[in-house]
Amino acid sequence: MCLTGSMINPDTLVFSVSVPNLKYKEGNNMAYSNAPAVIFQNIHNEKMREFIPMELFGSIDSITYIGHESFYYSEKLDLLFFASFKGYPYFELTNEHQNPFEECFYKETPLYTVYDTDKKPVGRIGQLGQIHMDLHLGYAYCNPKITSHGSTIAVTDGTSGILSIYDNNDWGKPLSTVEVFNVSADDFTIDSTLYGTEEYAYQFQDNFQDLIVDILIDETSIYTLSIEGGCYFKKTFDRDGNLKNTILVPNTIESHQLEITGLCLVKNKVLAVGFYYDKERHNMVLLD
């Protein structure tokens, strides 16, 4: 399956794929799992293609699963980032179980596993936000995003409203954090009798409506696109996390309904792009 993709230059598309990982076990039984890989494709020449399978079980990623859907490649840093998460509701670690309802689960909750171009995992970056710990949700309702500029990397879990800024020389501790929107456990009604069951997380599915949809950074600013109270907002922050500007992305334009939106870089300027549909055709709108 072809999953997340992006243009890294005018000629090359990079995208993640999920491929079958088959192996024989004792008694000639076959085991099957999905494995992440990356394809670099020249858009002008179909034969100019590089396929890079990732190592699954190196020492650095031994406590996490690698997600296939959220992938990011930094050409400047020559690093690949795959969304990562611990299992839910249990994950086996040295013959013990960690329960996401317990505090020890949250001592290390990476959002991405970092790979070098030798296909090897070399570290982790990001952490779940406080709301996930306060509600004992583990990775439920996590929608991670990542981007970079120069040696600076920005990471968010999407739903906590917090964006963390890292220097590439230290993936363990953020340089700063940006609060895009506020969310608190006080905003939720919790049925604690559901602790330890799959139904526990389902009770919040109508509450996590606010979301960081996209992020970008440049030399001076941090840009976010978020859904808050059912509306889309493009926000601009300085590198210290101070809000500089907010614009509303309209849900409708001349009877066209907003369907898809994101951030894009056009002539060294970060814009919000919206695709609006009127049941006959799509219009693309760029918003400063």
Disulfide bonds with the S-S distance in Angstrom:
none
